Amino acid sequence: MSALDDLPIRDDLRGAEPYGAPQLIVPVVLNVNENPYPPSEALRREMAEAVVRTGATMNRYPDREATGLRSALANYLGHGLAVNNIWAANGSNEVMTHLLTAFGGPGRSVLTFTPTYSMYPEYARNTFTRYVTVPREPDFTIDAARALEAIDRHRPTLVLVTTPNNPTGTSTPLEVIDRLCSATDAIVVVDEAYQEFSRGPSALELLRHHPRLVVTRTMSKAFALAGGRVGYLAADPAIVDACRIVRLPYHLSSQTQALAEVALRHADELLAKVRDLAAETRAFQEWLVDRGYDVVPSDANFVCFGTFPDRHAVWQALLDRGILIRETGPEGHLRASAGTPQDMAALRTALDEIDPLQKQETQ
């Protein structure tokens, strides 16, 4: 057998590791911001019936334009959007890859604000796009004036703004996004993967004013469809056409499209759980503050908290108790997704047992 280094792999990929959070079988999984509530039995039956119907045409390729799904997504988002404003793909990861393939590439750059989603540099690497970062403010917000100065200095072709931001949960006000869009010819991509959990307004409100603004979302979180792999964007039709040029043929299976359309028909049912998870997130933040933790205020379905002199030791101690959270975020912090009330009770109990803050004080 050959080793990876024996192969003629690209030089920039040598030594790289595949992306991925740990996938471990433990009682409490709170590490990848999933929705812990599976679809209801009635919804599962409807999904199963939809998949059975697709079986009658499984010998044919799926609708490569995903027209029915895109129409349903436009109806869900509102804001006067139509099917030609929407693009859908295999998770928001593929949506971002389409955008960087179409608008990035050799000699071009993408600018974003750190700390932020850890996949962004990999999108850039895979599309041969230079990856440029600017630190967020100490409270993990984005200062418009400093962001504009960075855009003027680096001249990116794409600017990525994640709101609520992963891993911190910090939101970016529409006023900041509006200023960025008004001051640059770059494609400004606002990643709203966790917007349904937020009480703040969506950048969808700005689309009619800025033809180079793109708002991306996912069905993995709010719609409990992480296993279905559906992400999408809303933008000017010209941007959608650019994505259509670089997409792989038939990139969304018939089953995926059918499952997503069923989920969208039951948006009210699924979003009710989103409200529950948002409440769990706020309650957990309050509990952490009461215990003396440093908590980053979050508008998403996760909380970034610390500070720990050895965060890996705390992460491992939680795992030893059957609780998996994420070792990510600012130095000394951990990130925990919102789970069921039972999940959150287990996490609180485990943190009290570990008492990492007391250990920090005695060191």
Buried (B, 14 or more C-beta within 10 A) or exposed (E): EEEEEEEEEEEEEEEEEEEEBEEEEBEBBBBBBBBBBEBBEEBEEBBEEBBEEBEEEEEEEBBEBBBBBBBBBBBBBEBEBEBBBBBBBBBBBBBBBBBBBBBBBEEBBBBBBBBBBBBBBBBBBBBBBBBBBBEBEEEBBBBBEBBBEBBEEBEBBBBBBBBBBBBBBBBBBBEBBBBBBEBBEBBBBBBBBBBBBBEEEBBBEBBEEBEBBBBBBBBBBBBBBBEBBBBBBBBBBEBBEBBEEBBEEEBBBBBBBBBBBBBBBBBEEBBEBBEBBBEBBBBBBEBBEEBEBBBBBBBBBBBBBBBBEBBEEBBEBBBEBBBBBBBBBBEBBBBBBBBBEEBBEBBBEBBEEBEBBEBBEEE
